[in-house]
Amino acid sequence: MEGHPYYPPGVHIPGGYSPNTLAISTLLGAFSMVTVAIVAVVQLFAKHVNPAMRKSDQLTLAWFTLCAFLHCLFEGYFISNHERIAASQDLFAQLWKEYALSDSRYMTSDPFMLCIETLTVFIWGPLSIVTAVLIIREKGSNTSRLRHILQSVVSVGHLYGVALYYGTCYFEERYKGVSYNRPEFLYYWTYYVGLNSPWAIVPAVLIYQSSKAVSQPFRSVQPHATDPKKER
């Protein structure tokens, strides 16, 4: 059995495994500060460019800024370094090693994870950036329509990705008896369920929001009533 804490016990970790040198509180604190700083800078820039931005749009902008950061940088780090993360000690590597306690596929260069994360980095990441830019610049009807189209496309992609992510884990355990998740509350419920659930909840809300925005012009057009006597 290899000397690592990942499930299933004895799973092979390419490149070897080195335990993290930083405490969980230090890792999460540093990552949170970086994330909050990036979102705050974008919010300040948005208020400067578009002072009339609504509160709901500010929240949506914060969401797509978060998505862009995670997809392009954090997950981009994964696909570029997946073969050596387990033995590395930089901040992102230690964060991935900590999260992988809830899903060891991130330590084993699993083909599904590499495929879904590559699509996320090169498609949903850039589209999140474009959507954020459109939200900041939103002042006219044309920009609004494009923004909501992209917002819906990215949100559907997020929902599809989450469904595949949870689905593959479920069927591996259901039909092959293989679990990639440590059972402790922190790793299963906080990391595996808690950290991924926003990408199921928020996209559903945004799709509903965009569907209302796109259909609004059609609802404002009232059909003319016809007189049955004139039709005769």
Order of alpha helices (4+ residues) and beta strands (2+ residues): alpha-alpha-alpha-alpha-alpha-alpha-alpha-alpha-alpha
